[in-house]
């Protein structure tokens, strides 16, 4: 990312076109010690998580 650009980057899990996954797993997302969310594959529907800009 070029210096001076302000952009949010997203973290995507699995096939983002499907609501649920046939397998069962859970992902906890931490950025710099802060809990940013959790992904539960067989529950859905959120698959893309935005990560905030860190200065």
C-alpha positions as CSV (number, residue, x, y, z in Angstrom):
1,X,0.0,0.0,0.0
2,X,1.5,3.4,-1.0
3,X,2.3,5.8,1.8
4,X,-0.6,8.2,2.4
5,X,-3.3,5.8,1.3
6,X,-6.2,5.2,3.7
7,X,-7.9,1.9,3.0
8,X,-9.6,-0.8,4.9
9,X,-8.5,-4.4,4.2
10,X,-11.0,-7.3,4.6
11,X,-10.3,-10.8,5.7
12,X,-12.5,-13.4,3.9
13,X,-13.0,-17.1,4.9
14,X,-14.1,-19.8,2.5
15,X,-16.4,-19.3,-0.5
16,X,-18.0,-15.9,0.1
17,X,-20.8,-16.7,-2.3
18,X,-22.2,-19.3,0.1
19,X,-23.9,-18.6,3.4
20,X,-22.7,-21.7,5.2
21,X,-20.0,-24.3,5.0
22,X,-20.6,-28.1,5.1
23,X,-17.8,-28.4,7.7
24,X,-17.8,-27.3,11.3
25,X,-15.0,-24.9,12.5
26,X,-14.7,-21.6,14.4
27,X,-12.2,-18.8,13.8
28,X,-11.5,-16.0,16.4
29,X,-10.1,-12.8,14.8
30,X,-7.7,-10.7,16.9
31,X,-5.9,-7.6,15.7
32,X,-3.3,-6.1,18.1
33,X,-5.0,-7.8,21.0
34,X,-8.5,-6.6,20.1
35,X,-11.2,-9.2,19.4
36,X,-12.5,-8.1,15.9
37,X,-15.0,-10.9,15.5
38,X,-15.6,-14.6,15.1
39,X,-16.4,-16.8,12.1
40,X,-18.5,-20.0,12.6
41,X,-18.4,-21.9,9.4
42,X,-21.6,-24.0,9.7
43,X,-23.7,-21.1,11.1
44,X,-22.8,-18.2,8.9
45,X,-23.7,-15.8,7.2
46,X,-20.8,-13.3,7.7
47,X,-17.6,-14.4,5.8
48,X,-15.8,-11.1,5.3
49,X,-14.4,-9.1,8.3
50,X,-13.0,-5.6,7.9
51,X,-9.7,-4.9,9.6
52,X,-9.2,-1.3,10.8
53,X,-6.2,0.8,9.8
54,X,-3.4,0.6,12.4
55,X,-1.2,3.7,12.7
